[in-house]
Amino acid sequence: MALTFPNRSRSYDAHGHRVRFVGYDGMMEVPFFVEEAALASGGTAQTGSETGLLKAFDAAREIILTVAAKAYARSRKKMYVLTGKDFA
């Protein structure tokens, strides 16, 4: 099955300094994280600001989901952490 992102929710993981969102492959839930540095590098987020990082995620959602789907297609893992390198 193809990876889908029907759930638009996302949350900030303060401990990991990243934003969490979920994809689905059929019935299987696939967690994804985008590192704070990757979101802040776009210039739209204030480092350390949960609100700013969530806004940056929302602004770049389509790009993030595309990158996430490509990462998932390359290798099937239980969890993905997207970094700035994934967006280069």
PyMOL Python script that loads the backbone (N, CA, C, O; Angstrom):
from pymol import cmd

cmd.read_pdbstr("""\
ATOM      1  N   MET A   1       0.837  -1.188   0.000  1.00  0.00           N
ATOM      2  CA  MET A   1       0.000   0.000   0.000  1.00  0.00           C
ATOM      3  C   MET A   1       0.878   1.247   0.000  1.00  0.00           C
ATOM      4  O   MET A   1       2.051   1.207   0.372  1.00  0.00           O
ATOM      5  N   ALA A   2       0.291   2.323  -0.417  1.00  0.00           N
ATOM      6  CA  ALA A   2       0.996   3.607  -0.439  1.00  0.00           C
ATOM      7  C   ALA A   2       0.863   4.304   0.910  1.00  0.00           C
ATOM      8  O   ALA A   2      -0.124   4.132   1.626  1.00  0.00           O
ATOM      9  N   LEU A   3       1.857   5.075   1.230  1.00  0.00           N
ATOM     10  CA  LEU A   3       1.839   5.859   2.457  1.00  0.00           C
ATOM     11  C   LEU A   3       0.895   7.039   2.280  1.00  0.00           C
ATOM     12  O   LEU A   3       0.943   7.735   1.266  1.00  0.00           O
ATOM     13  N   THR A   4       0.038   7.259   3.268  1.00  0.00           N
ATOM     14  CA  THR A   4      -0.894   8.391   3.231  1.00  0.00           C
ATOM     15  C   THR A   4      -0.789   9.173   4.535  1.00  0.00           C
ATOM     16  O   THR A   4      -0.283   8.678   5.543  1.00  0.00           O
ATOM     17  N   PHE A   5      -1.284  10.409   4.485  1.00  0.00           N
ATOM     18  CA  PHE A   5      -1.260  11.285   5.658  1.00  0.00           C
ATOM     19  C   PHE A   5      -2.657  11.875   5.878  1.00  0.00           C
ATOM     20  O   PHE A   5      -2.844  13.083   5.734  1.00  0.00           O
ATOM     21  N   PRO A   6      -3.647  11.027   6.228  1.00  0.00           N
ATOM     22  CA  PRO A   6      -5.012  11.531   6.391  1.00  0.00           C
ATOM     23  C   PRO A   6      -5.216  12.364   7.657  1.00  0.00           C
ATOM     24  O   PRO A   6      -6.154  13.158   7.733  1.00  0.00           O
ATOM     25  N   ASN A   7      -4.351  12.189   8.637  1.00  0.00           N
ATOM     26  CA  ASN A   7      -4.472  12.901   9.904  1.00  0.00           C
ATOM     27  C   ASN A   7      -3.568  14.130   9.864  1.00  0.00           C
ATOM     28  O   ASN A   7      -2.346  13.994   9.820  1.00  0.00           O
ATOM     29  N   ARG A   8      -4.149  15.323   9.879  1.00  0.00           N
ATOM     30  CA  ARG A   8      -3.371  16.555   9.761  1.00  0.00           C
ATOM     31  C   ARG A   8      -2.753  17.019  11.077  1.00  0.00           C
ATOM     32  O   ARG A   8      -2.076  18.047  11.115  1.00  0.00           O
ATOM     33  N   SER A   9      -2.980  16.276  12.147  1.00  0.00           N
ATOM     34  CA  SER A   9      -2.441  16.713  13.436  1.00  0.00           C
ATOM     35  C   SER A   9      -0.924  16.563  13.461  1.00  0.00           C
ATOM     36  O   SER A   9      -0.348  15.718  12.776  1.00  0.00           O
ATOM     37  N   ARG A  10      -0.304  17.399  14.263  1.00  0.00           N
ATOM     38  CA  ARG A  10       1.124  17.372  14.506  1.00  0.00           C
ATOM     39  C   ARG A  10       1.335  17.908  15.901  1.00  0.00           C
ATOM     40  O   ARG A  10       0.488  18.632  16.423  1.00  0.00           O
ATOM     41  N   SER A  11       2.444  17.565  16.508  1.00  0.00           N
ATOM     42  CA  SER A  11       2.708  18.034  17.866  1.00  0.00           C
ATOM     43  C   SER A  11       4.194  18.293  18.028  1.00  0.00           C
ATOM     44  O   SER A  11       5.026  17.741  17.309  1.00  0.00           O
ATOM     45  N   TYR A  12       4.503  19.147  18.993  1.00  0.00           N
ATOM     46  CA  TYR A  12       5.897  19.472  19.264  1.00  0.00           C
ATOM     47  C   TYR A  12       6.432  18.549  20.347  1.00  0.00           C
ATOM     48  O   TYR A  12       5.817  18.398  21.402  1.00  0.00           O
ATOM     49  N   ASP A  13       7.560  17.942  20.089  1.00  0.00           N
ATOM     50  CA  ASP A  13       8.246  17.078  21.046  1.00  0.00           C
ATOM     51  C   ASP A  13       9.380  17.897  21.655  1.00  0.00           C
ATOM     52  O   ASP A  13      10.462  17.991  21.076  1.00  0.00           O
ATOM     53  N   ALA A  14       9.132  18.488  22.822  1.00  0.00           N
ATOM     54  CA  ALA A  14      10.118  19.369  23.456  1.00  0.00           C
ATOM     55  C   ALA A  14      11.388  18.615  23.841  1.00  0.00           C
ATOM     56  O   ALA A  14      12.487  19.160  23.746  1.00  0.00           O
ATOM     57  N   HIS A  15      11.243  17.381  24.269  1.00  0.00           N
ATOM     58  CA  HIS A  15      12.410  16.595  24.672  1.00  0.00           C
ATOM     59  C   HIS A  15      13.336  16.341  23.477  1.00  0.00           C
ATOM     60  O   HIS A  15      14.557  16.440  23.601  1.00  0.00           O
ATOM     61  N   GLY A  16      12.755  16.015  22.331  1.00  0.00           N
ATOM     62  CA  GLY A  16      13.548  15.715  21.141  1.00  0.00           C
ATOM     63  C   GLY A  16      13.814  16.911  20.251  1.00  0.00           C
ATOM     64  O   GLY A  16      14.542  16.801  19.265  1.00  0.00           O
ATOM     65  N   HIS A  17      13.228  18.064  20.589  1.00  0.00           N
ATOM     66  CA  HIS A  17      13.360  19.288  19.779  1.00  0.00           C
ATOM     67  C   HIS A  17      12.963  19.010  18.327  1.00  0.00           C
ATOM     68  O   HIS A  17      13.744  19.220  17.399  1.00  0.00           O
ATOM     69  N   ARG A  18      11.738  18.535  18.160  1.00  0.00           N
ATOM     70  CA  ARG A  18      11.255  18.172  16.828  1.00  0.00           C
ATOM     71  C   ARG A  18       9.735  18.172  16.805  1.00  0.00           C
ATOM     72  O   ARG A  18       9.083  18.193  17.849  1.00  0.00           O
ATOM     73  N   VAL A  19       9.187  18.149  15.607  1.00  0.00           N
ATOM     74  CA  VAL A  19       7.737  18.099  15.415  1.00  0.00           C
ATOM     75  C   VAL A  19       7.377  16.689  14.960  1.00  0.00           C
ATOM     76  O   VAL A  19       8.014  16.124  14.070  1.00  0.00           O
ATOM     77  N   ARG A  20       6.349  16.135  15.587  1.00  0.00           N
ATOM     78  CA  ARG A  20       5.904  14.774  15.290  1.00  0.00           C
ATOM     79  C   ARG A  20       4.638  14.812  14.443  1.00  0.00           C
ATOM     80  O   ARG A  20       3.746  15.630  14.666  1.00  0.00           O
ATOM     81  N   PHE A  21       4.581  13.910  13.467  1.00  0.00           N
ATOM     82  CA  PHE A  21       3.361  13.694  12.688  1.00  0.00           C
ATOM     83  C   PHE A  21       3.330  12.225  12.288  1.00  0.00           C
ATOM     84  O   PHE A  21       4.322  11.515  12.449  1.00  0.00           O
ATOM     85  N   VAL A  22       2.205  11.771  11.773  1.00  0.00           N
ATOM     86  CA  VAL A  22       2.022  10.346  11.518  1.00  0.00           C
ATOM     87  C   VAL A  22       1.545  10.110  10.096  1.00  0.00           C
ATOM     88  O   VAL A  22       0.701  10.836   9.570  1.00  0.00           O
ATOM     89  N   GLY A  23       2.111   9.069   9.485  1.00  0.00           N
ATOM     90  CA  GLY A  23       1.644   8.581   8.197  1.00  0.00           C
ATOM     91  C   GLY A  23       1.051   7.195   8.397  1.00  0.00           C
ATOM     92  O   GLY A  23       1.237   6.574   9.443  1.00  0.00           O
ATOM     93  N   TYR A  24       0.340   6.718   7.389  1.00  0.00           N
ATOM     94  CA  TYR A  24      -0.281   5.396   7.476  1.00  0.00           C
ATOM     95  C   TYR A  24      -0.019   4.613   6.202  1.00  0.00           C
ATOM     96  O   TYR A  24      -0.155   5.131   5.093  1.00  0.00           O
ATOM     97  N   ASP A  25       0.360   3.356   6.381  1.00  0.00           N
ATOM     98  CA  ASP A  25       0.506   2.411   5.283  1.00  0.00           C
ATOM     99  C   ASP A  25      -0.506   1.316   5.572  1.00  0.00           C
ATOM    100  O   ASP A  25      -0.231   0.372   6.312  1.00  0.00           O
ATOM    101  N   GLY A  26      -1.675   1.461   4.977  1.00  0.00           N
ATOM    102  CA  GLY A  26      -2.765   0.556   5.318  1.00  0.00           C
ATOM    103  C   GLY A  26      -3.180   0.798   6.756  1.00  0.00           C
ATOM    104  O   GLY A  26      -3.543   1.915   7.126  1.00  0.00           O
ATOM    105  N   MET A  27      -3.128  -0.235   7.555  1.00  0.00           N
ATOM    106  CA  MET A  27      -3.499  -0.127   8.967  1.00  0.00           C
ATOM    107  C   MET A  27      -2.303   0.207   9.857  1.00  0.00           C
ATOM    108  O   MET A  27      -2.461   0.452  11.053  1.00  0.00           O
ATOM    109  N   MET A  28      -1.106   0.217   9.268  1.00  0.00           N
ATOM    110  CA  MET A  28       0.105   0.452  10.055  1.00  0.00           C
ATOM    111  C   MET A  28       0.390   1.945  10.209  1.00  0.00           C
ATOM    112  O   MET A  28       0.436   2.684   9.226  1.00  0.00           O
ATOM    113  N   GLU A  29       0.581   2.376  11.455  1.00  0.00           N
ATOM    114  CA  GLU A  29       0.920   3.765  11.756  1.00  0.00           C
ATOM    115  C   GLU A  29       2.438   3.928  11.670  1.00  0.00           C
ATOM    116  O   GLU A  29       3.191   3.131  12.230  1.00  0.00           O
ATOM    117  N   VAL A  30       2.878   4.977  10.956  1.00  0.00           N
ATOM    118  CA  VAL A  30       4.305   5.235  10.779  1.00  0.00           C
ATOM    119  C   VAL A  30       4.621   6.619  11.346  1.00  0.00           C
ATOM    120  O   VAL A  30       4.233   7.624  10.752  1.00  0.00           O
ATOM    121  N   PRO A  31       5.321   6.691  12.489  1.00  0.00           N
ATOM    122  CA  PRO A  31       5.642   7.999  13.071  1.00  0.00           C
ATOM    123  C   PRO A  31       6.816   8.671  12.354  1.00  0.00           C
ATOM    124  O   PRO A  31       7.796   8.026  11.983  1.00  0.00           O
ATOM    125  N   PHE A  32       6.684   9.972  12.174  1.00  0.00           N
ATOM    126  CA  PHE A  32       7.727  10.800  11.576  1.00  0.00           C
ATOM    127  C   PHE A  32       8.016  11.959  12.512  1.00  0.00           C
ATOM    128  O   PHE A  32       7.138  12.427  13.237  1.00  0.00           O
ATOM    129  N   PHE A  33       9.259  12.411  12.485  1.00  0.00           N
ATOM    130  CA  PHE A  33       9.681  13.593  13.229  1.00  0.00           C
ATOM    131  C   PHE A  33      10.472  14.483  12.287  1.00  0.00           C
ATOM    132  O   PHE A  33      11.236  13.986  11.459  1.00  0.00           O
ATOM    133  N   VAL A  34      10.298  15.789  12.403  1.00  0.00           N
ATOM    134  CA  VAL A  34      11.122  16.754  11.671  1.00  0.00           C
ATOM    135  C   VAL A  34      11.919  17.513  12.717  1.00  0.00           C
ATOM    136  O   VAL A  34      11.354  18.124  13.624  1.00  0.00           O
ATOM    137  N   GLU A  35      13.240  17.467  12.582  1.00  0.00           N
ATOM    138  CA  GLU A  35      14.089  18.152  13.555  1.00  0.00           C
ATOM    139  C   GLU A  35      13.840  19.655  13.550  1.00  0.00           C
ATOM    140  O   GLU A  35      13.550  20.251  12.513  1.00  0.00           O
ATOM    141  N   GLU A  36      13.960  20.245  14.720  1.00  0.00           N
ATOM    142  CA  GLU A  36      13.788  21.688  14.884  1.00  0.00           C
ATOM    143  C   GLU A  36      14.707  22.463  13.942  1.00  0.00           C
ATOM    144  O   GLU A  36      14.287  23.451  13.340  1.00  0.00           O
ATOM    145  N   ALA A  37      15.947  22.023  13.815  1.00  0.00           N
ATOM    146  CA  ALA A  37      16.909  22.723  12.954  1.00  0.00           C
ATOM    147  C   ALA A  37      16.461  22.722  11.498  1.00  0.00           C
ATOM    148  O   ALA A  37      16.678  23.702  10.785  1.00  0.00           O
ATOM    149  N   ALA A  38      15.838  21.637  11.047  1.00  0.00           N
ATOM    150  CA  ALA A  38      15.362  21.565   9.665  1.00  0.00           C
ATOM    151  C   ALA A  38      14.225  22.555   9.433  1.00  0.00           C
ATOM    152  O   ALA A  38      14.146  23.170   8.370  1.00  0.00           O
ATOM    153  N   LEU A  39      13.352  22.712  10.414  1.00  0.00           N
ATOM    154  CA  LEU A  39      12.254  23.671  10.288  1.00  0.00           C
ATOM    155  C   LEU A  39      12.754  25.104  10.417  1.00  0.00           C
ATOM    156  O   LEU A  39      12.307  25.987   9.686  1.00  0.00           O
ATOM    157  N   ALA A  40      13.667  25.333  11.332  1.00  0.00           N
ATOM    158  CA  ALA A  40      14.181  26.684  11.566  1.00  0.00           C
ATOM    159  C   ALA A  40      15.032  27.175  10.407  1.00  0.00           C
ATOM    160  O   ALA A  40      15.152  28.382  10.197  1.00  0.00           O
ATOM    161  N   SER A  41      15.623  26.258   9.652  1.00  0.00           N
ATOM    162  CA  SER A  41      16.495  26.664   8.546  1.00  0.00           C
ATOM    163  C   SER A  41      15.723  27.361   7.437  1.00  0.00           C
ATOM    164  O   SER A  41      16.320  28.047   6.607  1.00  0.00           O
ATOM    165  N   GLY A  42      14.410  27.197   7.411  1.00  0.00           N
ATOM    166  CA  GLY A  42      13.595  27.883   6.414  1.00  0.00           C
ATOM    167  C   GLY A  42      13.402  29.351   6.721  1.00  0.00           C
ATOM    168  O   GLY A  42      12.864  30.092   5.898  1.00  0.00           O
ATOM    169  N   GLY A  43      13.833  29.782   7.891  1.00  0.00           N
ATOM    170  CA  GLY A  43      13.753  31.188   8.263  1.00  0.00           C
ATOM    171  C   GLY A  43      12.397  31.628   8.772  1.00  0.00           C
ATOM    172  O   GLY A  43      12.203  32.808   9.063  1.00  0.00           O
ATOM    173  N   THR A  44      11.446  30.698   8.888  1.00  0.00           N
ATOM    174  CA  THR A  44      10.102  31.068   9.321  1.00  0.00           C
ATOM    175  C   THR A  44       9.834  30.716  10.777  1.00  0.00           C
ATOM    176  O   THR A  44       8.774  31.049  11.305  1.00  0.00           O
ATOM    177  N   ALA A  45      10.773  30.050  11.430  1.00  0.00           N
ATOM    178  CA  ALA A  45      10.538  29.615  12.810  1.00  0.00           C
ATOM    179  C   ALA A  45      11.563  30.224  13.750  1.00  0.00           C
ATOM    180  O   ALA A  45      12.722  30.430  13.392  1.00  0.00           O
ATOM    181  N   GLN A  46      11.114  30.499  14.934  1.00  0.00           N
ATOM    182  CA  GLN A  46      12.022  30.942  15.982  1.00  0.00           C
ATOM    183  C   GLN A  46      12.494  29.697  16.721  1.00  0.00           C
ATOM    184  O   GLN A  46      11.684  28.943  17.260  1.00  0.00           O
ATOM    185  N   THR A  47      13.791  29.487  16.744  1.00  0.00           N
ATOM    186  CA  THR A  47      14.327  28.320  17.427  1.00  0.00           C
ATOM    187  C   THR A  47      13.872  28.327  18.880  1.00  0.00           C
ATOM    188  O   THR A  47      13.989  29.336  19.576  1.00  0.00           O
ATOM    189  N   GLY A  48      13.356  27.197  19.322  1.00  0.00           N
ATOM    190  CA  GLY A  48      12.906  27.080  20.702  1.00  0.00           C
ATOM    191  C   GLY A  48      11.466  27.501  20.924  1.00  0.00           C
ATOM    192  O   GLY A  48      10.944  27.333  22.026  1.00  0.00           O
ATOM    193  N   SER A  49      10.812  28.040  19.911  1.00  0.00           N
ATOM    194  CA  SER A  49       9.427  28.467  20.040  1.00  0.00           C
ATOM    195  C   SER A  49       8.506  27.387  19.474  1.00  0.00           C
ATOM    196  O   SER A  49       8.492  27.140  18.268  1.00  0.00           O
ATOM    197  N   GLU A  50       7.742  26.751  20.351  1.00  0.00           N
ATOM    198  CA  GLU A  50       6.818  25.710  19.904  1.00  0.00           C
ATOM    199  C   GLU A  50       5.844  26.248  18.864  1.00  0.00           C
ATOM    200  O   GLU A  50       5.629  25.617  17.829  1.00  0.00           O
ATOM    201  N   THR A  51       5.260  27.398  19.128  1.00  0.00           N
ATOM    202  CA  THR A  51       4.296  27.989  18.198  1.00  0.00           C
ATOM    203  C   THR A  51       4.939  28.270  16.851  1.00  0.00           C
ATOM    204  O   THR A  51       4.357  27.973  15.808  1.00  0.00           O
ATOM    205  N   GLY A  52       6.129  28.838  16.868  1.00  0.00           N
ATOM    206  CA  GLY A  52       6.831  29.145  15.626  1.00  0.00           C
ATOM    207  C   GLY A  52       7.166  27.904  14.825  1.00  0.00           C
ATOM    208  O   GLY A  52       7.048  27.902  13.600  1.00  0.00           O
ATOM    209  N   LEU A  53       7.581  26.851  15.506  1.00  0.00           N
ATOM    210  CA  LEU A  53       7.928  25.615  14.813  1.00  0.00           C
ATOM    211  C   LEU A  53       6.698  24.935  14.223  1.00  0.00           C
ATOM    212  O   LEU A  53       6.759  24.394  13.119  1.00  0.00           O
ATOM    213  N   LEU A  54       5.587  24.959  14.945  1.00  0.00           N
ATOM    214  CA  LEU A  54       4.358  24.373  14.405  1.00  0.00           C
ATOM    215  C   LEU A  54       3.857  25.173  13.207  1.00  0.00           C
ATOM    216  O   LEU A  54       3.345  24.598  12.247  1.00  0.00           O
ATOM    217  N   LYS A  55       4.001  26.492  13.259  1.00  0.00           N
ATOM    218  CA  LYS A  55       3.627  27.323  12.111  1.00  0.00           C
ATOM    219  C   LYS A  55       4.525  27.029  10.918  1.00  0.00           C
ATOM    220  O   LYS A  55       4.055  26.967   9.782  1.00  0.00           O
ATOM    221  N   ALA A  56       5.817  26.848  11.174  1.00  0.00           N
ATOM    222  CA  ALA A  56       6.756  26.514  10.099  1.00  0.00           C
ATOM    223  C   ALA A  56       6.398  25.164   9.483  1.00  0.00           C
ATOM    224  O   ALA A  56       6.472  24.992   8.266  1.00  0.00           O
ATOM    225  N   PHE A  57       6.009  24.211  10.324  1.00  0.00           N
ATOM    226  CA  PHE A  57       5.588  22.907   9.819  1.00  0.00           C
ATOM    227  C   PHE A  57       4.362  23.070   8.926  1.00  0.00           C
ATOM    228  O   PHE A  57       4.316  22.530   7.820  1.00  0.00           O
ATOM    229  N   ASP A  58       3.379  23.811   9.407  1.00  0.00           N
ATOM    230  CA  ASP A  58       2.154  24.010   8.631  1.00  0.00           C
ATOM    231  C   ASP A  58       2.439  24.679   7.292  1.00  0.00           C
ATOM    232  O   ASP A  58       1.848  24.315   6.275  1.00  0.00           O
ATOM    233  N   ALA A  59       3.343  25.657   7.290  1.00  0.00           N
ATOM    234  CA  ALA A  59       3.672  26.379   6.057  1.00  0.00           C
ATOM    235  C   ALA A  59       4.378  25.474   5.048  1.00  0.00           C
ATOM    236  O   ALA A  59       4.234  25.656   3.839  1.00  0.00           O
ATOM    237  N   ALA A  60       5.131  24.509   5.541  1.00  0.00           N
ATOM    238  CA  ALA A  60       5.898  23.628   4.655  1.00  0.00           C
ATOM    239  C   ALA A  60       5.312  22.217   4.583  1.00  0.00           C
ATOM    240  O   ALA A  60       5.984  21.288   4.137  1.00  0.00           O
ATOM    241  N   ARG A  61       4.075  22.058   5.015  1.00  0.00           N
ATOM    242  CA  ARG A  61       3.463  20.724   5.126  1.00  0.00           C
ATOM    243  C   ARG A  61       3.593  19.896   3.846  1.00  0.00           C
ATOM    244  O   ARG A  61       4.008  18.739   3.914  1.00  0.00           O
ATOM    245  N   GLU A  62       3.258  20.444   2.705  1.00  0.00           N
ATOM    246  CA  GLU A  62       3.286  19.657   1.462  1.00  0.00           C
ATOM    247  C   GLU A  62       4.693  19.167   1.147  1.00  0.00           C
ATOM    248  O   GLU A  62       4.880  18.020   0.742  1.00  0.00           O
ATOM    249  N   ILE A  63       5.678  20.034   1.334  1.00  0.00           N
ATOM    250  CA  ILE A  63       7.074  19.638   1.097  1.00  0.00           C
ATOM    251  C   ILE A  63       7.483  18.559   2.095  1.00  0.00           C
ATOM    252  O   ILE A  63       8.112  17.570   1.719  1.00  0.00           O
ATOM    253  N   ILE A  64       7.131  18.744   3.351  1.00  0.00           N
ATOM    254  CA  ILE A  64       7.481  17.777   4.396  1.00  0.00           C
ATOM    255  C   ILE A  64       6.861  16.418   4.097  1.00  0.00           C
ATOM    256  O   ILE A  64       7.532  15.395   4.229  1.00  0.00           O
ATOM    257  N   LEU A  65       5.605  16.390   3.701  1.00  0.00           N
ATOM    258  CA  LEU A  65       4.943  15.118   3.410  1.00  0.00           C
ATOM    259  C   LEU A  65       5.564  14.433   2.200  1.00  0.00           C
ATOM    260  O   LEU A  65       5.675  13.208   2.169  1.00  0.00           O
ATOM    261  N   THR A  66       5.968  15.213   1.207  1.00  0.00           N
ATOM    262  CA  THR A  66       6.639  14.652   0.032  1.00  0.00           C
ATOM    263  C   THR A  66       7.973  14.030   0.425  1.00  0.00           C
ATOM    264  O   THR A  66       8.293  12.921  -0.001  1.00  0.00           O
ATOM    265  N   VAL A  67       8.749  14.740   1.234  1.00  0.00           N
ATOM    266  CA  VAL A  67      10.042  14.223   1.705  1.00  0.00           C
ATOM    267  C   VAL A  67       9.830  12.971   2.558  1.00  0.00           C
ATOM    268  O   VAL A  67      10.586  12.007   2.444  1.00  0.00           O
ATOM    269  N   ALA A  68       8.817  12.983   3.401  1.00  0.00           N
ATOM    270  CA  ALA A  68       8.518  11.823   4.247  1.00  0.00           C
ATOM    271  C   ALA A  68       8.162  10.604   3.397  1.00  0.00           C
ATOM    272  O   ALA A  68       8.633   9.499   3.666  1.00  0.00           O
ATOM    273  N   ALA A  69       7.339  10.801   2.381  1.00  0.00           N
ATOM    274  CA  ALA A  69       6.946   9.692   1.509  1.00  0.00           C
ATOM    275  C   ALA A  69       8.157   9.125   0.769  1.00  0.00           C
ATOM    276  O   ALA A  69       8.264   7.910   0.600  1.00  0.00           O
ATOM    277  N   LYS A  70       9.061   9.985   0.330  1.00  0.00           N
ATOM    278  CA  LYS A  70      10.279   9.518  -0.351  1.00  0.00           C
ATOM    279  C   LYS A  70      11.169   8.730   0.602  1.00  0.00           C
ATOM    280  O   LYS A  70      11.728   7.701   0.222  1.00  0.00           O
ATOM    281  N   ALA A  71      11.304   9.206   1.833  1.00  0.00           N
ATOM    282  CA  ALA A  71      12.109   8.492   2.832  1.00  0.00           C
ATOM    283  C   ALA A  71      11.510   7.112   3.103  1.00  0.00           C
ATOM    284  O   ALA A  71      12.239   6.129   3.230  1.00  0.00           O
ATOM    285  N   TYR A  72      10.199   7.044   3.191  1.00  0.00           N
ATOM    286  CA  TYR A  72       9.515   5.782   3.456  1.00  0.00           C
ATOM    287  C   TYR A  72       9.678   4.824   2.278  1.00  0.00           C
ATOM    288  O   TYR A  72       9.842   3.620   2.477  1.00  0.00           O
ATOM    289  N   ALA A  73       9.633   5.345   1.064  1.00  0.00           N
ATOM    290  CA  ALA A  73       9.767   4.503  -0.124  1.00  0.00           C
ATOM    291  C   ALA A  73      11.173   3.905  -0.236  1.00  0.00           C
ATOM    292  O   ALA A  73      11.341   2.796  -0.742  1.00  0.00           O
ATOM    293  N   ARG A  74      12.186   4.650   0.240  1.00  0.00           N
ATOM    294  CA  ARG A  74      13.573   4.168   0.179  1.00  0.00           C
ATOM    295  C   ARG A  74      13.803   2.986   1.115  1.00  0.00           C
ATOM    296  O   ARG A  74      14.471   2.019   0.750  1.00  0.00           O
ATOM    297  N   SER A  75      13.254   3.066   2.309  1.00  0.00           N
ATOM    298  CA  SER A  75      13.448   1.989   3.284  1.00  0.00           C
ATOM    299  C   SER A  75      12.314   2.029   4.297  1.00  0.00           C
ATOM    300  O   SER A  75      11.977   3.086   4.828  1.00  0.00           O
ATOM    301  N   ARG A  76      11.749   0.897   4.548  1.00  0.00           N
ATOM    302  CA  ARG A  76      10.633   0.805   5.489  1.00  0.00           C
ATOM    303  C   ARG A  76      11.183   0.648   6.899  1.00  0.00           C
ATOM    304  O   ARG A  76      11.805  -0.363   7.226  1.00  0.00           O
ATOM    305  N   LYS A  77      10.952   1.647   7.721  1.00  0.00           N
ATOM    306  CA  LYS A  77      11.414   1.629   9.109  1.00  0.00           C
ATOM    307  C   LYS A  77      10.217   1.786  10.039  1.00  0.00           C
ATOM    308  O   LYS A  77       9.100   2.046   9.591  1.00  0.00           O
ATOM    309  N   LYS A  78      10.459   1.626  11.321  1.00  0.00           N
ATOM    310  CA  LYS A  78       9.396   1.808  12.311  1.00  0.00           C
ATOM    311  C   LYS A  78       9.192   3.269  12.656  1.00  0.00           C
ATOM    312  O   LYS A  78       8.132   3.648  13.153  1.00  0.00           O
ATOM    313  N   MET A  79      10.220   4.114  12.391  1.00  0.00           N
ATOM    314  CA  MET A  79      10.164   5.530  12.734  1.00  0.00           C
ATOM    315  C   MET A  79      11.160   6.275  11.857  1.00  0.00           C
ATOM    316  O   MET A  79      12.198   5.732  11.477  1.00  0.00           O
ATOM    317  N   TYR A  80      10.832   7.528  11.540  1.00  0.00           N
ATOM    318  CA  TYR A  80      11.707   8.353  10.711  1.00  0.00           C
ATOM    319  C   TYR A  80      11.953   9.690  11.385  1.00  0.00           C
ATOM    320  O   TYR A  80      11.034  10.300  11.933  1.00  0.00           O
ATOM    321  N   VAL A  81      13.205  10.143  11.341  1.00  0.00           N
ATOM    322  CA  VAL A  81      13.564  11.478  11.799  1.00  0.00           C
ATOM    323  C   VAL A  81      14.114  12.212  10.584  1.00  0.00           C
ATOM    324  O   VAL A  81      15.183  11.872  10.077  1.00  0.00           O
ATOM    325  N   LEU A  82      13.381  13.219  10.118  1.00  0.00           N
ATOM    326  CA  LEU A  82      13.798  13.993   8.953  1.00  0.00           C
ATOM    327  C   LEU A  82      14.689  15.138   9.410  1.00  0.00           C
ATOM    328  O   LEU A  82      14.346  15.878  10.332  1.00  0.00           O
ATOM    329  N   THR A  83      15.833  15.274   8.756  1.00  0.00           N
ATOM    330  CA  THR A  83      16.795  16.321   9.095  1.00  0.00           C
ATOM    331  C   THR A  83      16.933  17.278   7.918  1.00  0.00           C
ATOM    332  O   THR A  83      16.315  17.081   6.872  1.00  0.00           O
ATOM    333  N   GLY A  84      17.730  18.296   8.092  1.00  0.00           N
ATOM    334  CA  GLY A  84      17.975  19.244   7.015  1.00  0.00           C
ATOM    335  C   GLY A  84      18.496  18.579   5.758  1.00  0.00           C
ATOM    336  O   GLY A  84      18.188  19.031   4.655  1.00  0.00           O
ATOM    337  N   LYS A  85      19.280  17.513   5.892  1.00  0.00           N
ATOM    338  CA  LYS A  85      19.824  16.786   4.736  1.00  0.00           C
ATOM    339  C   LYS A  85      18.716  16.202   3.868  1.00  0.00           C
ATOM    340  O   LYS A  85      18.857  16.119   2.648  1.00  0.00           O
ATOM    341  N   ASP A  86      17.625  15.801   4.489  1.00  0.00           N
ATOM    342  CA  ASP A  86      16.511  15.221   3.729  1.00  0.00           C
ATOM    343  C   ASP A  86      15.842  16.252   2.830  1.00  0.00           C
ATOM    344  O   ASP A  86      15.210  15.896   1.836  1.00  0.00           O
ATOM    345  N   PHE A  87      15.979  17.524   3.175  1.00  0.00           N
ATOM    346  CA  PHE A  87      15.320  18.592   2.423  1.00  0.00           C
ATOM    347  C   PHE A  87      16.258  19.281   1.440  1.00  0.00           C
ATOM    348  O   PHE A  87      15.845  20.191   0.722  1.00  0.00           O
ATOM    349  N   ALA A  88      17.525  18.850   1.405  1.00  0.00           N
ATOM    350  CA  ALA A  88      18.520  19.490   0.519  1.00  0.00           C
ATOM    351  C   ALA A  88      18.365  19.024  -0.915  1.00  0.00           C
ATOM    352  O   ALA A  88      19.115  19.457  -1.790  1.00  0.00           O
TER     353      ALA A  88
END
""", "prot")
cmd.dss("prot")
cmd.show_as("cartoon", "prot")
cmd.util.cbc("prot")
cmd.orient("prot")
